[in-house]
Amino acid sequence: MYGGRLLKSLPYYRRFGRPKATTPRRGRWSAAGILEPMIDSAFAAQVRARFPSLHPPAGPAPIFFDNPGGTQVPQGVPDAIVHYYSTSNANVGGAFATSHRTDAVIAEARQAMADLLHAPSPDCIVFGPSMTTLTFHLARSLADIWTPGDEVVVTTLDHDANITPWTDLEAAGAVVKCADIHPETCALDMESFARALSPRTRLVAVTHASNAVGVVPPVAQIVQMAHAVGALVFVDAVQYAPHGPIDVQALDCDFLACSAYKFFGPHLGILYGKREHLERLTPHKVRPAKNTVPQRWETGTLNHECLAGLSAAVEHLAWIGETFSGPTAEHSPADGCAGRALTLKHAMRTLHSYEQGLMTQLLTGLGALGDATLYGPSGGEEHVPRVPTVAWTWPRLAPRATCELLARHDICAWSGNYYALRLMERLGLEGTGGAVRLGLAHYNTPEEITTLLDILHRVSSQTR
Ligand SMILES: Cc1ncc(COP(=O)(O)O)c(C=O)c1O
């Protein structure tokens, strides 16, 4: 949390004025092959053209800042869903053509996700209705092999979908410990995390990015520390997935879950697991269902049409990689991958870079309100990386009333706790209406942020 002195030291929004419309450009490429921060309307214009809901046929175009609640989808996603129903609708494993086509749709979605996460094989990708469902499912199977007194470490930073599936195991004798945050920045307190580990730790459950305050904990370091005491690591990448590259092999995590509807796809969940775990653990399943990996983890019939849509969402990201990846698209040793997996890494770096520019504009503008309290890192603290998911409060209006005000201007934002219950309790926000959350995505523009800030500054000057 920061406010007061730090906020006042931020440059005033008024000093910047409105961001100028930019001429088309692709940003500047660093030697490491990373697009330097930029605010580039041309990038967003090309991206936005692919998202039908951002320019409805009638009525005003919404300014969509509820991306952490679920992103909009490019046209390719509904097209793929309609195409599936028109050409391939069937159950799996049959002797007839539509069933073969359905098998192919699922195989393609697995390969797409393996590429997006840089998983070693599509067999490490499990599909389910949501991240929450998949996490409860896995937790139940892990608990079957634990003995009373075995420990799980969760964090204050996490969405409840990565806390309650683990605290529920207390009923079976598991001991749950919680790693705290530094409340000033909401960064994970790594000393608290180290203290929570013990030789009895069986699993660490940690987020890749907070869905409330945007903090990105040092996941690779957490994995190393957990493995050093013999614990497995489950990463909740739901909020990170739309904002940056994920490499499960580089992270060396044991499990990682994400949700397609947070990265421009349909409503379904994805679980990556190391093959050895998916084979060794016993899922709760019906007897006739396949016992091969990964199908043994998929309870019931999958949502085939949404899997077709998922492949289209990944194709959208690959399009970004192909269109905006500049001259460095060739393989770099640090990437450790090739083909579409590498294109997707470039795409996610491009998104990250673009969004960091938007985030700076947003944080600066909120800071210039003078009396806003922002939760999480300001963006200036380089030691606390973050995604552009910003939670804040101000004395002018309650969080819900702020969202209602913004809704009257066709700006979509959320308020409350967004299921980040422990974090909101820790910040003293639970029971007070929580905080306003503004979550940016790659189709948002500097102009949209200017519109938002103008409204807030107007309210601010009228209520002084
Ligand atoms: C960080 C985070 N984890 C988990 C979830 C739960 O995902 P799902 O809706 O797929 O269960 C969410 C949803 O908002 C989230 O933001």
PDBQT file of the ligand as one rigid body, heavy atoms in Angstrom, charges set to zero:
ROOT
HETATM    1  C1  LIG A 501      -5.772 -15.344 -10.074  1.00  0.00    +0.000 C 
HETATM    2  C2  LIG A 501      -6.999 -16.183 -10.268  1.00  0.00    +0.000 A 
HETATM    3  N1  LIG A 501      -6.946 -17.477  -9.935  1.00  0.00    +0.000 NA
HETATM    4  C3  LIG A 501      -7.992 -18.283 -10.107  1.00  0.00    +0.000 A 
HETATM    5  C4  LIG A 501      -9.183 -17.818 -10.615  1.00  0.00    +0.000 A 
HETATM    6  C5  LIG A 501     -10.320 -18.778 -10.805  1.00  0.00    +0.000 C 
HETATM    7  O1  LIG A 501     -10.397 -19.119 -12.147  1.00  0.00    +0.000 OA
HETATM    8  P1  LIG A 501     -11.657 -19.916 -12.725  1.00  0.00    +0.000 P 
HETATM    9  O2  LIG A 501     -12.763 -18.941 -12.865  1.00  0.00    +0.000 OA
HETATM   10  O3  LIG A 501     -11.193 -20.499 -14.015  1.00  0.00    +0.000 OA
HETATM   11  O4  LIG A 501     -11.986 -20.975 -11.728  1.00  0.00    +0.000 OA
HETATM   12  C6  LIG A 501      -9.297 -16.474 -10.964  1.00  0.00    +0.000 A 
HETATM   13  C7  LIG A 501     -10.565 -15.926 -11.470  1.00  0.00    +0.000 C 
HETATM   14  O5  LIG A 501     -10.837 -14.759 -11.382  1.00  0.00    +0.000 OA
HETATM   15  C8  LIG A 501      -8.168 -15.631 -10.791  1.00  0.00    +0.000 A 
HETATM   16  O6  LIG A 501      -8.200 -14.340 -11.127  1.00  0.00    +0.000 OA
ENDROOT
TORSDOF 0
